[in-house]
């Protein structure tokens, strides 16, 4: 089941970006604060997912609306480009390949099948295409925006 959403605003920087569906209706927002935490809200302002760095554990954690950890990001060695693993506990392990400078992100499942990708559009908005149902759009946005924070941190702080 293919699904598209668009993000317009501060996608790769501190601040807020609005999330739109395929019919260009606003459906939520994604926000990054000064500490690097990422929050994703639905249209009514309810927090759906968020990601944050836990310094004493040296890891990035993605949480649901109740604050329960639903996944964790970990760097993965790669000769070509940047990669990390997104461990979603009982839902599996995903590989994320990304290039922040070119604004390209792809998420693949354990079998290598494309689950989602984020690409920059001509109008400076971004399109998140979800090819499978394993991860929610709001969770994916939290993970991908968290990667933009992580990639700009000093190496000593990076996972």
N, C-alpha and C positions, 0 to 999 in steps of 0.2 A: 504494500500500500504506500504509494508515493504521496508525500505531503510537503508543501513549501510554505515557508514564512519568510518575511523580510524584516530586516532590522535597519533603522535609520537613526543616526545620531552618533554618540560617542561609543562606538563598538570597541575600539582598541585603545581607548584612553580613559582616564578618570572621568566620571560623569554618567549621564543617563542616556539610554537609547530606547526608542519606541519600537515595539514589535507589532508587525502587521500580518494579517493572513493573506491568502491569495486574492481576495476581493478588495484588498487595501483598507480593511477595517482594522482599527487598533485593537489588539488583544492583550497587551501587557507592556511591560518595560523591563529592561535589564540595567543595573546600576553598579558601578564600581566606586567604592569610597577611597579616602586618602590612605587607609591602611592596606588596601588591596583586596578587601573582601568583596565578593560579587553576590548581588541579590537579584533574583528574578521574581517579578510580581505579575499577577494577572490583572485584568482591566479594573477590577474593584480595589486593587491595591494590596491584596493578600499575597504574602510571600509564599511562593511555590517551591523554590529551590534556592540554595545559596552555596557558595564555595569559599573556603578560607584556608589560609596557611596556618598551621600549628607549629610554631617555632621550636618548642621543646621536643616535639616528635619528628621534626624535619619532614613534614608531609603536607600535601594539599588534600583536603577532605571536602566532598560534596555532600550536602545535607538536604533533606526534604523539608516540607513546611513545618513539621514538628521539631526540627532540629536534630533528627536522627540521621546518623551517617548512613548514606546509601551507596557511597563509592569513594575511591581513593585514587589519586593520580601518582604515578611513579615514572621517572625517566627510564627510557630504554635505550641501550647503545645502538647507534646507527652510523654507518659511514656516510650515508647520503641523506641529508636532511635531518630534521629533529623528529624524534618519536617519543611517545610515552605510552604507558599502559594505563587504562582505566579499569580498575577492578571493581565490579559492581556486585561483589559478593555472590549471592545465590543466582544472580542473572548472568554471570559470566565475565569474561575478560575481553576487553576491546583494545585494539591498537589505534592510536591517533598519530597520524603523520601530519606535520604542520610546518608552514613557512610564514612566520608573522610578517616578514618584510613584503611578501607577495600576497598576503591575505588569503592563504589557501589552507584549508583544514579538511582532512578526511578521516572518518571513523570506520574501522573494519572489525568484523567479529573474528572469532578464533579461526574460522575456516577461510578468512581472507575476503569474505563478501562485504561489499560496501553497505554500511548502515546509514551513514549521513555524510554530507559535506557542506562546507561553508565557503562561498566565493563572493568576491567583490563584484558589484554590478557597475555599469557605466555611470550611473547617477550618484555614486558614492554611497549607495546603500549596500547591504549584504543580503544574500539569499542563502537560507539554510534549507537544504533538501534532505528530507528523511526518507530513506528507502525501505525501512523495516520498523516494526512496532516495539522492538526490545527496549528502547530508551525514549522517554518523552521529549518533546520539543523544548520544554522549559528546562529539563535536566541537561539536555545537550547544550543549550545556550549558556547555562551556568558553567559547564565544563570548558567550553571553548573560550568564553570570556576569561575564565580563570587561567587558561594557558597564556593569554596575552599578558596577564600580570606576571606570571611565573617566568616568562621568557625575558622580561625586562629587569628581573632581579639580579643582584650580584651573584656570581657563581657559588659563593659560600652559602648563600641562603637557598639556592635552588635545590630541589629534591634530587 
